[in-house]
């Protein structure tokens, strides 16, 4: 159940981050409310996942690592943001870090 909640947390964090640009600096009410509500659900789901036995370090590493990777993909596909070799290297390092944490028995 902890990993299901972690998946929910990742989905809502990615949704909230995707909405940030549409808030126009939090000056547009509905995108702002949607963004903040999605972040609230993301943090609640992450907290519940940790409460149900997921270690904080591992949970946060997976949450932030997958969230970062998905946001880069969404930025490239939907927002036409450039993906440079440095971006790809950074994502590879993030994913590698999450894998190392999980393989090290930190969970």
Secondary structure, 3 states (H helix, E strand, C coil): CHHHHHHHHHHHHHHHHHHCHHHCCCCCHHHHHHHHHHHHHHHHHHHHHHHCCCCHHHHHHHHHHHHHHHHHHHHHHHCCCCCCHHHHHHHHHHHHHHHHHHHCCCC
